[in-house]
Amino acid sequence: MSATLHTHADDHDFSALATTPVVWLALASLGVGGLCTVLTGLQTVTSIRLDGLWEAMPFAQLGLGALAILIAFIVGRMRLWATHVGLVVSVLLTIVNGAWSIFSVGGGVFSLIALMAAGASCVSVPFVALSIAPCRRATEARERLRKDGLDPGF
């Protein structure tokens, strides 16, 4: 049996547009990681005075957390480009939240939300990576549907 190039839309294309469980997990873990990161940044800005390079950390947390929440919803819409951005953001969140957790606990400040942010960020990395394949299939199906005159619009 030879492999054929799939160039026209069919029923499989419509099923490829459905959000898969791994994409839901990527959306949830990246969104929760972003939310916990934003809350950690807000907690730090309102309660701790930092000096030096660490002074920028809460603002980095606020920005990255907000970006993660936005990208999580776009990943849920099965956009391939968002999975690539989401993977980079989840790795950055893991690094920032891990560094902050170590720094804050080492300085005598224990924050459960900061530990939750680090954990959710770590969990989001493999789920976002695993969501690349279903999002690629959805993007290809969306293009085939568009070429056949059907615009899924979502």
C-alpha positions in Angstrom: 0.0 0.0 0.0 1.4 3.4 -0.9 1.1 6.6 1.0 -0.9 9.3 -0.6 -0.8 13.0 -0.1 -3.9 14.2 1.7 -4.9 17.3 -0.2 -8.7 17.6 0.1 -10.9 18.0 3.1 -12.9 15.1 4.5 -14.5 13.9 7.8 -11.1 13.4 9.4 -10.3 17.0 9.0 -13.4 18.0 11.1 -12.4 15.5 13.8 -8.8 16.9 13.8 -10.2 20.3 14.8 -11.6 18.9 18.1 -9.5 19.8 21.2 -7.8 16.6 22.5 -7.3 15.8 26.2 -3.6 16.5 26.0 -4.3 20.0 24.6 -6.8 20.5 27.5 -4.1 19.5 29.9 -1.7 21.9 28.3 -4.2 24.7 28.5 -5.0 24.0 32.1 -1.4 23.6 33.3 -0.1 26.6 31.4 -3.0 28.7 32.5 -2.7 27.7 36.2 1.0 28.2 36.1 0.5 31.6 34.6 -2.1 32.5 37.2 0.0 31.4 40.1 2.9 33.3 38.7 0.9 36.5 38.4 -0.3 36.0 42.0 3.3 35.4 43.2 4.4 38.6 41.5 1.6 40.6 43.0 2.3 39.1 46.4 6.0 40.0 46.1 5.3 43.6 44.9 2.9 44.3 47.7 4.8 42.7 50.6 8.6 42.5 50.0 11.2 45.1 49.2 14.0 43.8 47.0 17.3 45.2 46.0 19.6 44.7 43.0 18.7 42.4 40.1 16.1 40.6 42.2 14.0 43.8 42.1 12.9 43.0 38.5 11.8 39.5 39.4 8.2 40.2 40.4 7.7 42.3 37.3 9.1 39.5 35.1 6.7 37.2 36.9 3.7 39.5 36.2 4.6 39.8 32.5 5.4 36.1 31.9 2.3 35.0 33.9 0.0 37.2 31.9 1.5 36.0 28.7 1.2 32.4 29.8 -2.5 32.9 30.5 -3.1 34.4 27.1 -1.1 31.7 25.2 -2.9 29.0 27.2 -6.2 30.0 25.7 -4.8 30.2 22.2 -3.3 26.7 22.6 -6.8 25.6 23.5 -7.9 26.9 20.1 -5.5 24.4 18.6 -3.1 26.9 17.0 0.3 25.5 16.2 2.2 28.7 16.6 0.8 29.1 20.1 2.2 25.7 21.1 5.7 26.8 20.1 5.4 30.1 22.0 3.7 28.2 24.9 6.6 25.8 25.1 9.1 28.7 25.4 6.9 30.5 27.9 6.5 27.4 30.0 10.2 26.7 30.1 10.8 30.4 31.1 8.1 30.1 33.8 9.8 27.0 35.1 13.2 28.8 35.3 11.8 32.0 36.8 9.5 30.3 39.3 12.2 27.8 40.3 14.8 30.5 40.9 12.3 32.6 42.8 11.3 29.6 45.0 14.9 28.9 45.9 15.7 32.5 46.5 12.6 33.2 48.6 12.9 30.0 50.8 16.6 30.7 51.2 15.7 34.2 52.4 13.3 32.9 54.9 10.1 33.7 53.0 7.8 30.7 52.4 5.0 31.2 49.9 2.7 28.3 49.0 1.5 30.1 45.9 5.2 30.4 44.7 5.7 26.7 45.1 2.4 26.0 43.3 3.6 28.3 40.5 6.9 26.4 40.2 5.1 23.0 40.2 2.4 24.0 37.6 5.1 25.5 35.4 7.1 22.3 35.5 4.0 20.2 34.7 3.1 22.5 31.8 6.3 21.8 29.8 5.6 18.2 28.8 1.9 18.8 28.2 2.6 21.8 25.9 5.2 19.8 24.1 2.8 16.9 23.6 0.1 19.2 22.3 2.3 20.2 19.3 1.3 17.1 17.2 -2.5 17.5 17.6 -2.2 21.2 16.9 -0.2 20.5 13.8 -2.9 18.1 12.6 -5.6 20.8 13.3 -3.6 23.5 11.5 -3.2 21.2 8.4 -6.9 20.3 8.5 -7.9 23.9 8.8 -5.8 24.7 5.7 -7.3 21.9 3.7 -10.8 23.0 4.7 -9.9 26.6 3.7 -8.6 25.5 0.3 -11.9 23.6 -0.3 -13.9 26.8 0.4 -14.8 26.0 4.0 -13.6 28.4 6.6 -13.9 26.9 10.1 -13.4 30.3 11.6 -12.2 28.9 14.9 
